[in-house]
Structures are given as C-alpha cells and as structure tokens.
C-alpha cells in the first residue's frame, strides 16, 4: 500500500498541479472586468479609424504612406495591451515594492527632457526623440508613478491597521512625492500635464480619507499659484495666447483662435449621423491642426456625427463606471487610492480634451485617452487599465 501510495503521488501530482494552475488561470479570467477591457479596446480601435481618416491625406506627416499612422496606432495599442497583461501578471501588490524604483526612473526621464536629449513639439519641450522616428513623453508615465507613490505612502499604516486615516505628516510626505516631478514638468513647460497631475493629487487625497483641510488648502494654493505665475509672466507666449483665445474665441481667428474655431466648425457640420468616414470636408481639407492627436474628437464629430461622438462618450463612461466599481469593491486602501487616481486622471483629461474642441475649455495639448495618436499616452492608459484589473482580480472572493 505504501508503494502504491508513493506511485500515486509521483504520477498524479504533476497532473493535479496542472489542473490547479489551469483552475487558477480560469479563475483569473472570470474575475477580470470584461466591460472595462472591451470598452478600452473599442476606444483604441475606434481611435485607429479616426487617426487614419485624419492623416491618410496629410503627405507632409505620413511620409507618403496613407497607412503610416494607422499601423503605428495599432502597434501602440498592441504594445499597450501587452503592458496591461504584464501589469496584471505582476499585480499591483507586487508593484508596491517596486514603486520607489519606478518613481525614480520616471523622475530621471523627465529630467532628461530638460537636457539636449529633449525636443520641442507644438511649443512644449516635453519629448525625448528615439531612433526610428519614435518619441517618448515621460510626463505620461509620471501620472502613473505619482498615483502609485502617493498610494503606497498614504495607505501603508492604514492597511497595516495602525491608523484609521493618514496623519498630517504622511500626507505632507506624499505631496512631496507629487511636487518634485510636477515642478520639473512645469519647467518644460507642459501646463496641460501639470493640470492633470494636480487633479490626480486631489482625487488621491479625497480617496485616502485625509483631512479636508489638505484638499481645500491645495485648491487655495493652486489658485494663488496660478495668479502668481500669470502676474510674474512665467507662462510662455503660446500658453497665454491659448487662454486668450478661450476667453475670446473671435480674437485673431486666423491665429491663436484658429484651432478652436475650425474644431467647432468640423463638429457642427457632422449633424446627427455625420458625413461618413473619410468624407468630412474639414478633415479631408486638413483645416483642423493636430487632428490625429489633440483634436481627434473633431473627426468623430464631423464624420460620425452626434451618434459617433456619443459612442465615444458612452465608452469612456463605461470605463469610468467600471473603475468606480473596482474602487468601491476593493477592501484595501492602497487599491482604492490607485483606482481613484486613475478615475480622476481619465475623467479630467477626457473632459479637457473634448471640452477644448467644443470651446468650453482652453486648449491644453492633452490627448483623448485611448483614442488620440501617441505611443507614450497609449502605453500609460493601458498600464492604468492593468492596475485596475489587478485590483479586481486580487480582491477577496466575497467582494
């Protein structure tokens, strides 16, 4: 009997282990948030069509290849999905231990932008040019590492059971984590990214349970800082012109107000169902600048109409809804803070991007998450989706 028992363990043990691994993978697949995944993927694929429509006739941009931006957008999406899978596989809890390293790397990258390695695109000295015509915008990764860094510090003692809410000293240290890279990004200057980071910090603090005095204090400090920056003339001329055009859309319609005027014309011409993909006169005539990046929503408004533009809003709404549900269901503050930071990031950046095309927000040079062309921004948002999925997958079964 002993020999039989030994034979049984050696023969069926590996098989039992294989079944266990298979069951674990099946459990992970079932626990993924599929509406979040499908909505994110639908946005990226819809974005590929809009980017293609915006660039297929722009020979000065696509190097004579009408499929140039389409293929790159699909490649960026594919890499982003791989990064999401890697993030889920590692897990947000495992990444917790690597946050200092990731944060340090992101700070080094934004510092490199201020060196001769940095490049200026559309007025912002925010890029690092890479071989093969690729570019890197480190401030997109900073959004992720600010969320992770602040979450790690604010949740440490709360998740350990030592505190109910983060104390003032912990909040102050977490703000230091955010201020350093934000100050560097401001020097580029990349005001749009700084605006997003400020909103992320506020969302993180609200989710952490920190005293409301910190939130109101930061809002007041931000308002005072904006007034000081404007009074001292620290903004570049192109940034001042953007705010001036927002305040008065008729100001210099052939100059600073041109983008927003043409954007509204494009969206307004789409009507209910649009002119049809590749048939928009504003898009085909190349009247809207930066239409594959900052103003990609105008392609949807013109060629897909209210229905197509509404579909983008609906898909973004599903992403935010699922992220809110993940934040609510997790039992650890660390996961809640990460989810809240991502929610505020996606929500504000989407509102700002779409709002500037409609003339209700100033032009800030921010991409529409998942939809706009841009490798670094695509990688960052898919890493964020991976963090959300990891939080959901690793939640207790009863949640």
DOLO-349165 format. One record per residue (C-alpha): y negated, z, x; residue in three letters. Coordinates in Angstrom, 3 decimals. Each point is the difference from the previous one (the first is absolute). Last residue first. Layout:
REM residues N
+----------+----------+----------+-----+
|        y |        z |        x |  aa |
+----------+----------+----------+-----+
|        Y |        Z |        X | ALA |
...
+----------+----------+----------+-----+
END
This chain:
REM residues 399
+----------+----------+----------+-----+
|        y |        z |        x |  aa |
+----------+----------+----------+-----+
|  -41.114 |   -2.641 |  -16.253 | UNK |
|    3.549 |    1.414 |   -0.326 | UNK |
|    1.285 |   -2.201 |    2.827 | UNK |
|   -2.481 |    1.552 |    2.448 | UNK |
|   -2.526 |   -2.482 |    1.442 | UNK |
|    1.099 |   -1.986 |    3.040 | UNK |
|    0.071 |   -3.409 |   -1.715 | UNK |
|   -3.359 |    0.510 |   -1.702 | UNK |
|   -1.845 |    1.115 |    3.123 | UNK |
|    1.654 |   -2.821 |    1.964 | UNK |
|   -1.118 |   -2.528 |   -2.604 | UNK |
|   -3.602 |    1.174 |    0.287 | UNK |
|    0.152 |   -0.152 |    3.802 | UNK |
|    1.468 |   -3.508 |   -0.155 | UNK |
|   -2.784 |   -1.077 |   -2.352 | UNK |
|   -2.497 |    1.284 |    2.590 | UNK |
|    1.774 |   -2.001 |    2.707 | UNK |
|   -0.386 |   -2.986 |   -2.348 | UNK |
|   -3.750 |    0.655 |   -0.281 | UNK |
|   -0.413 |    0.238 |    3.790 | UNK |
|    1.976 |   -3.155 |    0.817 | UNK |
|   -2.012 |   -2.062 |   -2.478 | UNK |
|   -3.303 |    1.335 |    1.364 | UNK |
|    1.080 |   -0.836 |    3.539 | UNK |
|    1.145 |   -3.516 |   -0.868 | UNK |
|   -2.894 |   -1.236 |   -2.103 | UNK |
|   -0.211 |   -2.259 |   -3.034 | UNK |
|   -0.999 |    1.826 |   -3.148 | UNK |
|    2.553 |    0.862 |   -2.706 | UNK |
|    1.961 |    3.091 |    1.119 | UNK |
|   -3.113 |    2.221 |   -0.165 | UNK |
|   -3.232 |   -1.967 |   -0.663 | UNK |
|   -1.743 |   -0.234 |    3.370 | UNK |
|   -3.227 |    1.889 |    0.827 | UNK |
|   -3.125 |   -1.701 |    1.355 | UNK |
|   -2.506 |    2.357 |   -1.616 | UNK |
|   -1.908 |   -2.172 |   -2.464 | UNK |
|   -1.832 |    2.407 |   -2.305 | UNK |
|    1.643 |    0.964 |   -3.308 | UNK |
|   -0.639 |   -1.187 |   -3.587 | UNK |
|   -0.524 |   -3.648 |    0.956 | UNK |
|    3.313 |   -1.248 |   -1.393 | UNK |
|    1.353 |   -1.011 |    3.414 | UNK |
|   -1.252 |    3.329 |    1.394 | UNK |
|    1.847 |    1.893 |   -2.732 | UNK |
|    3.326 |   -1.661 |    0.757 | UNK |
|   -0.109 |    1.133 |    3.623 | UNK |
|   -1.541 |    3.418 |   -0.710 | UNK |
|    2.394 |    0.808 |   -2.846 | UNK |
|    3.036 |   -1.087 |    2.028 | UNK |
|   -1.172 |    2.031 |    3.012 | UNK |
|   -0.662 |    3.046 |   -2.174 | UNK |
|    3.356 |   -0.047 |   -1.781 | UNK |
|    2.148 |   -0.869 |    3.020 | UNK |
|   -1.504 |    2.687 |    2.234 | UNK |
|   -0.215 |    2.634 |   -2.747 | UNK |
|    3.675 |   -0.531 |   -0.858 | UNK |
|    1.074 |   -0.033 |    3.663 | UNK |
|   -1.704 |    3.333 |    0.641 | UNK |
|    1.551 |    1.476 |   -3.134 | UNK |
|    3.485 |   -1.117 |    1.060 | UNK |
|   -0.402 |    1.549 |    3.444 | UNK |
|   -1.394 |    3.225 |   -1.487 | UNK |
|    2.863 |    0.333 |   -2.481 | UNK |
|    2.603 |   -0.623 |    2.707 | UNK |
|   -1.369 |    2.768 |    2.210 | UNK |
|   -0.442 |    2.303 |   -2.988 | UNK |
|    3.735 |    0.000 |   -0.638 | UNK |
|    1.656 |   -0.166 |   -3.435 | UNK |
|   -0.555 |   -3.710 |   -0.605 | UNK |
|   -0.205 |   -1.049 |   -3.639 | UNK |
|   -3.792 |   -0.193 |   -0.417 | UNK |
|   -0.663 |   -2.039 |    3.135 | UNK |
|    2.826 |   -2.394 |   -0.914 | UNK |
|   -1.442 |   -0.410 |   -3.482 | UNK |
|   -3.446 |   -0.712 |    1.405 | UNK |
|    1.487 |   -2.628 |    2.324 | UNK |
|    1.784 |   -1.595 |   -2.962 | UNK |
|   -3.259 |   -0.203 |   -1.946 | UNK |
|   -1.935 |   -1.336 |    3.001 | UNK |
|    2.499 |   -2.816 |    0.593 | UNK |
|    0.153 |   -0.742 |   -3.746 | UNK |
|   -3.803 |   -0.201 |   -0.144 | UNK |
|   -0.039 |   -2.420 |    2.917 | UNK |
|    2.452 |   -2.163 |   -1.950 | UNK |
|   -2.191 |    0.161 |   -3.106 | UNK |
|   -3.163 |   -0.820 |    1.947 | UNK |
|    1.708 |   -3.031 |    1.534 | UNK |
|    1.230 |   -1.072 |   -3.433 | UNK |
|   -3.533 |    0.358 |   -1.385 | UNK |
|   -1.241 |   -2.468 |    2.612 | UNK |
|    2.687 |   -2.428 |   -1.102 | UNK |
|   -0.764 |    0.401 |   -3.716 | UNK |
|   -3.779 |    0.008 |    0.472 | UNK |
|    0.232 |   -3.341 |    1.756 | UNK |
|    2.785 |   -1.246 |    2.252 | UNK |
|   -2.057 |   -2.524 |    1.982 | UNK |
|   -3.458 |    1.576 |   -0.102 | UNK |
|    0.756 |    3.714 |   -0.232 | UNK |
|    3.029 |   -0.193 |    2.280 | UNK |
|   -1.956 |   -1.897 |    2.645 | UNK |
|   -2.877 |    2.464 |   -0.368 | UNK |
|    2.398 |    2.864 |    0.772 | UNK |
|    0.440 |   -1.423 |    3.506 | UNK |
|   -3.588 |    0.930 |    0.848 | UNK |
|    0.555 |    2.327 |    2.999 | UNK |
|    2.881 |   -1.962 |    1.527 | UNK |
|    0.952 |   -3.548 |   -1.023 | UNK |
|   -3.396 |   -0.662 |   -1.568 | UNK |
|   -1.962 |    0.876 |    3.138 | UNK |
|   -2.902 |   -2.146 |   -1.241 | UNK |
|   -0.146 |   -1.275 |   -3.629 | UNK |
|   -1.221 |   -3.607 |   -0.357 | UNK |
|    3.105 |   -1.563 |    1.553 | UNK |
|   -0.043 |   -2.968 |   -2.411 | UNK |
|    3.655 |    0.593 |   -0.837 | UNK |
|   -0.733 |    3.660 |   -0.745 | UNK |
|   -3.147 |   -0.617 |   -2.032 | UNK |
|    1.567 |   -2.985 |   -1.764 | UNK |
|    3.185 |    1.879 |   -0.879 | UNK |
|    2.972 |   -2.331 |   -0.336 | UNK |
|    2.433 |    1.395 |    2.600 | UNK |
|    1.558 |    2.287 |   -2.666 | UNK |
|   -1.361 |   -0.784 |   -3.446 | UNK |
|   -3.531 |    0.052 |   -1.403 | UNK |
|    0.363 |    3.538 |   -1.276 | UNK |
|    1.766 |    1.524 |   -2.997 | UNK |
|   -2.794 |    1.965 |   -1.701 | UNK |
|   -3.111 |   -1.380 |    1.684 | UNK |
|    0.258 |   -1.061 |    3.619 | UNK |
|   -3.641 |   -1.021 |    0.453 | UNK |
|   -1.171 |    3.622 |   -0.040 | UNK |
|    2.152 |    0.914 |    2.988 | UNK |
|   -1.335 |   -2.853 |    2.126 | UNK |
|   -3.626 |    0.525 |   -1.041 | UNK |
|    0.290 |    3.731 |    0.704 | UNK |
|    1.349 |   -0.666 |    3.482 | UNK |
|   -2.693 |   -2.609 |    0.681 | UNK |
|   -2.726 |    2.536 |   -0.769 | UNK |
|    1.713 |    2.735 |    2.002 | UNK |
|    0.363 |   -2.142 |    3.099 | UNK |
|   -3.467 |   -1.578 |   -0.152 | UNK |
|   -2.002 |    3.204 |   -0.312 | UNK |
|   -0.510 |    0.407 |    3.750 | UNK |
|   -1.136 |   -3.594 |    0.470 | UNK |
|   -0.388 |   -2.807 |   -2.531 | UNK |
|   -0.606 |    2.483 |   -2.805 | UNK |
|   -2.736 |    1.739 |    2.055 | UNK |
|   -0.375 |    3.029 |   -2.306 | UNK |
|    1.227 |   -0.987 |   -3.447 | UNK |
|    2.849 |    2.537 |    0.193 | UNK |
|   -2.516 |    2.866 |    0.459 | UNK |
|    1.627 |    3.373 |    0.699 | UNK |
|    3.201 |   -1.653 |    1.203 | UNK |
|   -1.923 |   -2.498 |    2.123 | UNK |
|   -1.925 |    2.862 |    1.616 | UNK |
|    3.241 |    1.842 |    0.699 | UNK |
|    1.410 |   -3.063 |    1.726 | UNK |
|   -3.237 |   -0.599 |    1.907 | UNK |
|    0.079 |    3.530 |    1.408 | UNK |
|    3.549 |   -0.619 |    1.257 | UNK |
|   -0.993 |   -3.344 |    1.588 | UNK |
|   -2.937 |    1.692 |    1.728 | UNK |
|    2.162 |    2.632 |    1.683 | UNK |
|   -0.275 |    3.566 |   -1.252 | UNK |
|   -1.440 |    2.718 |    2.239 | UNK |
|   -3.543 |   -0.435 |   -1.311 | UNK |
|   -0.848 |    3.687 |    0.265 | UNK |
|   -0.834 |    0.264 |   -3.709 | UNK |
|    3.155 |   -1.878 |   -1.062 | UNK |
|    2.265 |    2.175 |    2.133 | UNK |
|   -1.773 |    3.155 |   -1.200 | UNK |
|    0.321 |   -0.958 |   -3.675 | UNK |
|    3.699 |   -0.758 |    0.439 | UNK |
|    0.517 |    3.290 |    1.854 | UNK |
|   -1.671 |    1.988 |   -2.779 | UNK |
|    2.245 |   -1.625 |   -2.585 | UNK |
|    3.071 |    0.616 |    2.128 | UNK |
|   -0.977 |    3.622 |    0.614 | UNK |
|   -0.392 |    0.559 |   -3.744 | UNK |
|    3.371 |   -1.564 |   -0.737 | UNK |
|    1.548 |    1.984 |    2.848 | UNK |
|   -1.422 |    3.275 |   -1.340 | UNK |
|    1.210 |   -0.760 |   -3.501 | UNK |
|    3.542 |   -0.553 |    1.309 | UNK |
|   -0.064 |    2.975 |    2.360 | UNK |
|   -1.379 |    2.291 |   -2.678 | UNK |
|    2.854 |   -1.122 |   -2.213 | UNK |
|    2.283 |    2.233 |    2.054 | UNK |
|    3.095 |   -1.752 |    1.270 | UNK |
|    2.782 |   -0.735 |   -2.488 | UNK |
|    1.487 |   -2.690 |    2.204 | UNK |
|   -0.398 |   -2.753 |   -2.610 | UNK |
|   -3.793 |    0.372 |   -0.097 | UNK |
|   -0.187 |    0.028 |    3.793 | UNK |
|    2.115 |   -3.157 |    0.305 | UNK |
|   -2.070 |   -1.846 |   -2.593 | UNK |
|   -3.258 |    0.941 |    1.767 | UNK |
|    1.382 |   -1.113 |    3.367 | UNK |
|    1.190 |   -3.314 |   -1.486 | UNK |
|   -3.456 |   -0.602 |   -1.502 | UNK |
|   -1.581 |    0.493 |    3.419 | UNK |
|    2.581 |   -2.309 |    1.565 | UNK |
|   -0.791 |   -2.759 |   -2.502 | UNK |
|   -3.731 |    0.226 |    0.744 | UNK |
|    0.741 |   -0.061 |    3.731 | UNK |
|    1.981 |   -3.207 |   -0.469 | UNK |
|   -2.947 |   -1.657 |   -1.726 | UNK |
|   -2.502 |    1.201 |    2.617 | UNK |
|    1.769 |   -1.723 |    2.873 | UNK |
|   -2.517 |    0.287 |    2.850 | UNK |
|    1.638 |    0.036 |    2.629 | UNK |
|   -1.627 |    3.436 |    0.414 | UNK |
|    1.077 |    1.067 |   -3.493 | UNK |
|    3.626 |   -0.604 |    0.986 | UNK |
|   -0.421 |    2.456 |    2.877 | UNK |
|   -1.526 |    2.636 |   -2.276 | UNK |
|    2.816 |   -0.474 |   -2.528 | UNK |
|    2.586 |    0.409 |    2.791 | UNK |
|   -1.401 |    3.450 |    0.910 | UNK |
|   -0.971 |    1.196 |   -3.492 | UNK |
|    3.476 |   -0.124 |   -1.550 | UNK |
|    1.809 |    2.392 |    2.343 | UNK |
|   -3.089 |    2.219 |    0.053 | UNK |
|    0.272 |    0.216 |   -3.773 | UNK |
|    3.509 |    1.394 |    0.435 | UNK |
|   -1.330 |    2.687 |    2.327 | UNK |
|   -2.640 |    1.065 |   -2.531 | UNK |
|    2.566 |    0.111 |   -2.809 | UNK |
|    2.274 |    2.223 |    2.094 | UNK |
|   -2.886 |    2.348 |    0.799 | UNK |
|   -0.961 |    0.204 |   -3.680 | UNK |
|    3.469 |    0.989 |   -1.175 | UNK |
|    2.525 |   -2.435 |   -1.473 | UNK |
|    1.311 |    1.171 |   -3.405 | UNK |
|    2.875 |    2.288 |   -1.030 | UNK |
|    0.695 |    1.132 |    3.539 | UNK |
|    2.940 |    1.050 |    2.168 | UNK |
|    2.640 |   -1.826 |   -2.059 | UNK |
|    0.913 |   -2.500 |    2.721 | UNK |
|   -1.226 |   -2.811 |   -2.258 | UNK |
|   -3.392 |    1.732 |   -0.192 | UNK |
|   -0.109 |    0.716 |    3.736 | UNK |
|    0.464 |   -3.645 |    1.035 | UNK |
|   -1.582 |   -1.758 |   -2.983 | UNK |
|   -3.598 |   -0.352 |    1.218 | UNK |
|    0.939 |   -0.895 |    3.578 | UNK |
|    2.688 |   -2.586 |   -0.693 | UNK |
|   -1.906 |   -1.493 |   -2.929 | UNK |
|   -3.146 |   -0.414 |    2.119 | UNK |
|    1.906 |   -1.858 |    2.694 | UNK |
|    2.032 |   -2.162 |   -2.399 | UNK |
|   -3.028 |   -1.088 |   -2.046 | UNK |
|   -2.136 |   -0.571 |    3.093 | UNK |
|    2.930 |   -1.906 |    1.556 | UNK |
|    0.232 |   -2.434 |   -2.904 | UNK |
|   -3.722 |   -0.791 |   -0.188 | UNK |
|   -0.054 |   -0.287 |    3.805 | UNK |
|    2.534 |   -2.837 |   -0.276 | UNK |
|   -2.567 |   -2.131 |   -1.843 | UNK |
|   -2.683 |    0.965 |    2.561 | UNK |
|    2.125 |   -1.654 |    2.693 | UNK |
|   -0.854 |   -3.559 |   -1.127 | UNK |
|    2.355 |   -2.247 |    1.984 | UNK |
|   -0.321 |   -3.733 |    0.587 | UNK |
|    2.390 |   -2.924 |    0.331 | UNK |
|   -0.905 |   -3.376 |    1.522 | UNK |
|    3.135 |   -0.188 |    2.102 | UNK |
|   -1.008 |    2.754 |    2.414 | UNK |
|   -1.792 |    3.022 |   -1.507 | UNK |
|   -3.663 |    0.551 |   -0.859 | UNK |
|   -1.010 |    3.610 |   -0.660 | UNK |
|   -2.268 |    0.432 |   -2.998 | UNK |
|   -2.716 |    2.255 |   -1.382 | UNK |
|   -3.289 |   -1.334 |    1.378 | UNK |
|   -1.159 |   -0.702 |   -3.542 | UNK |
|   -2.470 |   -2.855 |   -0.594 | UNK |
|    2.485 |   -2.353 |   -1.629 | UNK |
|    2.410 |    0.289 |    2.955 | UNK |
|   -1.008 |    1.679 |    3.264 | UNK |
|    2.656 |    0.462 |    2.684 | UNK |
|    1.241 |    2.990 |    1.987 | UNK |
|    1.801 |   -0.302 |    3.344 | UNK |
|   -3.347 |    0.403 |    1.788 | UNK |
|    0.089 |    3.664 |   -1.094 | UNK |
|   -1.127 |    1.407 |   -3.362 | UNK |
|    3.173 |   -1.331 |   -1.672 | UNK |
|    2.021 |    1.904 |    2.603 | UNK |
|   -1.305 |    3.268 |   -1.507 | UNK |
|    1.474 |   -1.015 |   -3.359 | UNK |
|    3.384 |   -0.538 |    1.680 | UNK |
|   -0.098 |    3.315 |    1.872 | UNK |
|   -0.742 |    1.841 |   -3.253 | UNK |
|    2.969 |   -1.692 |   -1.694 | UNK |
|    2.285 |    0.906 |    2.903 | UNK |
|   -1.081 |    3.659 |   -0.106 | UNK |
|    0.648 |    0.199 |   -3.736 | UNK |
|    3.460 |   -1.499 |    0.398 | UNK |
|    0.816 |    2.478 |    2.781 | UNK |
|   -1.340 |    2.997 |   -1.944 | UNK |
|    1.847 |   -1.197 |   -3.158 | UNK |
|    3.417 |   -0.236 |    1.688 | UNK |
|    1.323 |    3.302 |   -1.360 | UNK |
|   -1.067 |   -0.869 |   -3.518 | UNK |
|    1.636 |   -3.412 |    0.388 | UNK |
|    3.339 |    1.698 |   -0.589 | UNK |
|   -1.294 |    1.443 |   -3.268 | UNK |
|   -1.459 |   -3.347 |   -1.085 | UNK |
|    3.388 |   -1.633 |    0.400 | UNK |
|    1.359 |   -2.038 |    2.908 | UNK |
|    1.910 |   -2.371 |   -2.301 | UNK |
|   -2.856 |   -0.132 |   -2.505 | UNK |
|   -2.477 |   -0.841 |    2.771 | UNK |
|    2.331 |   -2.652 |    1.410 | UNK |
|    0.375 |   -1.585 |   -3.440 | UNK |
|   -3.787 |   -0.051 |   -0.424 | UNK |
|   -0.443 |   -1.529 |    3.457 | UNK |
|    2.499 |   -2.717 |   -0.952 | UNK |
|   -1.960 |   -0.618 |   -3.217 | UNK |
|   -3.204 |   -0.326 |    2.038 | UNK |
|    1.629 |   -2.463 |    2.388 | UNK |
|    1.006 |   -2.141 |   -2.976 | UNK |
|   -3.482 |    0.246 |   -1.530 | UNK |
|   -1.602 |   -1.009 |    3.295 | UNK |
|    2.367 |   -2.972 |    0.220 | UNK |
|   -0.851 |   -0.997 |   -3.594 | UNK |
|   -3.716 |    0.182 |    0.847 | UNK |
|    0.610 |   -1.970 |    3.189 | UNK |
|    1.856 |   -2.711 |   -1.883 | UNK |
|   -2.734 |   -0.314 |   -2.614 | UNK |
|   -2.757 |    0.101 |    2.614 | UNK |
|    1.327 |   -3.030 |    1.909 | UNK |
|    1.384 |   -1.963 |   -2.967 | UNK |
|   -2.924 |   -2.446 |   -0.171 | UNK |
|    0.395 |   -0.731 |    3.753 | UNK |
|   -3.094 |   -1.650 |    1.486 | UNK |
|   -0.909 |    3.009 |    2.115 | UNK |
|   -0.065 |    2.195 |   -3.132 | UNK |
|   -3.575 |    1.228 |    0.434 | UNK |
|   -2.108 |   -3.127 |    0.648 | UNK |
|    2.460 |   -1.921 |   -2.173 | UNK |
|   -0.917 |    2.048 |   -3.058 | UNK |
|    1.932 |   -1.971 |   -2.630 | UNK |
|    3.120 |    2.220 |   -0.109 | UNK |
|   -2.054 |    3.177 |    0.466 | UNK |
|   -0.932 |    1.443 |   -3.404 | UNK |
|    3.021 |   -1.396 |   -1.849 | UNK |
|    2.369 |    1.351 |    2.644 | UNK |
|   -1.682 |    3.413 |   -0.080 | UNK |
|    0.366 |    0.083 |   -3.789 | UNK |
|    3.664 |   -1.012 |    0.183 | UNK |
|    0.721 |    2.589 |    2.720 | UNK |
|   -1.834 |    2.647 |   -2.033 | UNK |
|    2.417 |   -0.530 |   -2.872 | UNK |
|    2.798 |    0.691 |    2.473 | UNK |
|   -1.696 |    3.159 |    1.296 | UNK |
|   -0.817 |    1.254 |   -3.501 | UNK |
|    3.547 |   -0.664 |   -1.212 | UNK |
|    1.389 |    1.918 |    2.998 | UNK |
|   -2.145 |    3.030 |   -0.773 | UNK |
|    0.937 |   -0.145 |   -3.686 | UNK |
|    3.710 |   -0.379 |    0.826 | UNK |
|    0.007 |    2.973 |    2.383 | UNK |
|   -1.976 |    2.333 |   -2.259 | UNK |
|    2.122 |   -0.949 |   -3.023 | UNK |
|    3.123 |    0.571 |    2.167 | UNK |
|   -0.792 |    3.577 |    0.986 | UNK |
|    2.994 |    0.618 |    2.225 | UNK |
|    2.427 |    2.644 |   -1.231 | UNK |
|    2.735 |   -2.437 |   -0.970 | UNK |
|   -0.110 |   -1.672 |    3.416 | UNK |
|    0.162 |    3.383 |    1.734 | UNK |
|    3.022 |    1.048 |   -2.094 | UNK |
|    1.753 |   -3.280 |    0.804 | UNK |
|   -0.679 |    0.522 |    3.699 | UNK |
|    1.405 |    3.538 |   -0.218 | UNK |
|    3.042 |   -1.226 |   -1.942 | UNK |
|    0.702 |   -2.618 |    2.660 | UNK |
|   -0.362 |    2.603 |    2.741 | UNK |
|    2.430 |    2.284 |   -1.831 | UNK |
|    2.425 |   -2.856 |   -0.632 | UNK |
|   -0.055 |   -0.833 |    3.710 | UNK |
|    0.623 |    3.632 |    0.877 | UNK |
|    2.974 |    0.125 |   -2.376 | UNK |
|    1.383 |   -3.094 |    1.688 | UNK |
|   -0.548 |    1.573 |    3.403 | UNK |
|    1.853 |    3.140 |   -1.156 | UNK |
|    2.804 |   -1.888 |   -1.685 | UNK |
|    2.210 |   -0.731 |    2.956 | UNK |
|   -0.799 |    2.905 |    2.310 | UNK |
|   -0.071 |    2.547 |   -2.808 | UNK |
|    3.181 |   -1.205 |   -1.687 | UNK |
|    1.931 |   -0.218 |    3.263 | UNK |
|   -0.873 |    3.627 |    0.775 | UNK |
|    1.142 |    1.074 |   -3.453 | UNK |
|    3.238 |   -1.902 |    0.426 | UNK |
|    0.572 |    1.677 |    3.338 | UNK |
|   -0.630 |    3.407 |   -1.493 | UNK |
|    2.309 |   -0.784 |   -2.870 | UNK |
+----------+----------+----------+-----+
END
